Amino acid sequence: MTVQRADVVIVGGGLMGSATAFFLRQRGQSVILLERDQVGQYASGVNFGNVRRQGRFLGQLELANRSWALWKRLPELIDDDLEFIASGHMRVCYREDEIAELQAYAAAPEAAQLDLQIYRGADLHERFPFLGKDVKGGSYAPHDGHANPRLAAPAFARAARRLGARIEERTEVAEVHKSGDGFGVTTTDGRQFSAAQLLITAGAWGEKLSAQFGEPVPLETNGPQMAVTEPVPYALPTVIGVYTKIPEEVIYFRQIPRGNIIIGGGYRSKPDMLNRRAYVEPRSILNQLEQMRRLVPGIDNLNIIRVWSGIEGYLSDALPVMGRSGNVDGLFYAFGFSGHGFQLGPGVGDVMAELISTGSTSTSIEPFSIRRFASSAEQRSKAS
Amino acid sequence: MATARMNTHRIAIVGAGPAGVRCAETLVAAGFRPILIDENRRDGGQIYRRQPEGFTRSYATLYGTEADKARALHDSFDRLRPQIDYRPDTLVWNLTPGQLCCVSQGVHSTVEYDALILCTGATDRLMPVEGWQLGGTYSLGGAQIALKAQAVSIGHRVVFMGSGPLLYLVASQYVKAGASVAAVLDTSPLGHRLKALPKLMARPGLLFTGLKLLAQLYRAKIPVHLGISPLGVLGEASRGVSGVRVRRANGETLTVACDALALGYHLRPETQLADLAGCRLRFDEASSQWWLDTDAEGRTSVSGVYAAGDGAKVRGADAAEHAGRLVAMALLRDLQQPVEATHLADQQRALKVMDAFRLGLAEAFPWPAEQAGALPDEAIVCRCEMISAGELRRTVSEKGACEVNRAKAFSRVGMGRCQGRYCSQAGAEVIAAAAGIPVQEVGRQRGQAPVKPLSMLTREVTP
């Protein structure tokens, strides 16, 4: 049996894995990417498509800014159109005290590049006349926008392949081990791969692999709830999302130039991890209809033509696992983006490629280190 | 024990066509009170669609050769009505295990079930032709609904094109209603029909009805051309259809002027609800499409979920009545209820004949798969999203999408208002031809809710 060798083996062909493969090739590293199903099939392909920076954990904005700069270089960067539009993002709220929170966020030094503008009262309803009267204020991010998630990971994978990466779809990893100065990977069809460095970008399945290297993390799976309307004339270029602490009120939407309005938010569903399918809960859709009628009262004359879900991995603190392993030399992680990974995708790829090929990165990713879970894991293992 | 179960076992039937009505009738006779949910305002399904209250056309006018069967089914339903929980004008837009999500006149409700019988029927099976997005192009079924429900013709001068029994049935119904039929253009050559004769002889009566329809068309001096190849629908976006161009069997090009076109190649089953319920489908070689994988009596792969009629297996309205009775008996037997053996055997015997006949039909009026590969790149495949054959082929050649759902994600074919109902089969053929693999290997489009568009005005009313 011949062993396929590369500088880096990547396990998981979502947006993070595909983008990292691309940037590693740009840096001259040889890459093999192993994807169990099809590239971009799960969280990467089914998410809302928000290219949004505002509202993120402030310690993540440096990474989000790096990613935003890459989004701005599309489609030239990968010679493919991901339908990215920097059309602006509006984060609205229903309560006066929430406006103060939006203001505090906008004033944070980390958010300086976002050029956030706070709207309220008459100014708000003059600028966004379609918003319902319950909307009290909002934070407008003029440079944020949206793109088409179905296209993103496959396009990065094709670009990586054009640069010489090996992308192996329908290739499921059976076993991974550290061997001397590198890693050995055996797939369920008996093929063998080896590399000096290994990157786990397996999304909702990332924890299974990190646990094999003694680094379990508290990851749970969720199915996002998405719906799309029939097309109507393009009139709502700004992505709008509700800022609230009440789960049912969480709703966001974007209209694409061909006219359809894409809606997400509300309750999440529990995916069927055995068959790897996630379904939309009917109550989510009914809740979305109610919330949309509240947010944009004029929208109610449309029809929902399709709903979908997918499989996303959420860490207990809603931050991703990203960076080097705390246990094993040459092992790296980028998974569990907790429902907010799409915008970060190109940036994560760029940063991980930098980290893997140079040993360090100029962008701070310390808050996402897997080591933040190490103490609790040790305590658990001592207790058991 | 049996009585207690009968009072508590909740049986939901979806669809009040021939299968659903006969199924309900059999369950009522056994002492049950099923819930019969139907999207239409009145019973009868597509084929025996009842005219709105207040319309007074006769059965002979409305249903022609099928008048007696239509009347019998409607009469049965009327007798049944007080003994069932009938919910017309109600769309089942989604389901979860044990619960149907319904919407009726903008109000959402749920229906709990222990057993579900899907009698969801079939819709037209369509193959694109260049120009079919022009206004005035209808499906055969759509043309039939216009006539039956609204008593209107789809145009002043109508061409019927495609293949299958419905082509002749609807054309003759239009002739009978006094509409001007410009031509009937059938892609199936005579030779196929002659070859299929032995199988079609399984139902000599129906074969005779078919010949009678053909005779009616000839008598009315309607040009009927067999073995044609569609070349294009003529016209312009602003004014709609102005004609149809085909290549005749002898190689000549024929142009027929018209202002409306009814198009269809027999039927495809409506399987979305079964798909959402997790029922397995299988590829039927004879008709070259995906059908529900049921046993001979209508049990799907999911326990408690049953299916009958054209939604399970396209065998026509007569078979649907038998299958409706049979599936009810299957459920009764699963509930340890008595079933009359001769009644059961009658349905099984009748369906055996119809199985032979449907194989004959598939042979006589084959699905013209080869047309998909021959479609010009400019031809629209997905009318909702206006995606051309060329765009779809490029997702295969440039993006390597050789699987239907993958190609949908990249190209949008099947993502529009009809959710692939009209284009996904032809789309699969285009993908298969471009990839050079058999159509069953490109898979089938997965069903996604809502089964039909769901109004954003839909509200939950708490009782």
Interface residues (C-beta under 8 A of the other chain):
Chain A: Q38 G45 R150 L151 P154 R158 T229 E230 R258 Y279 V280 E281 P282 I285 L286 L289 E290 M292 R293 I299 D300 N301 L302 N303 I304 I305 R306 V307 W308
Chain B: N94 T96 C101 H108 T110 E385 K399 E403 R406 A409 F410 M415 G416 R417 Q419 Q448 A449 P450 P453 L454 S455 M456 L457 T458 R459 E460
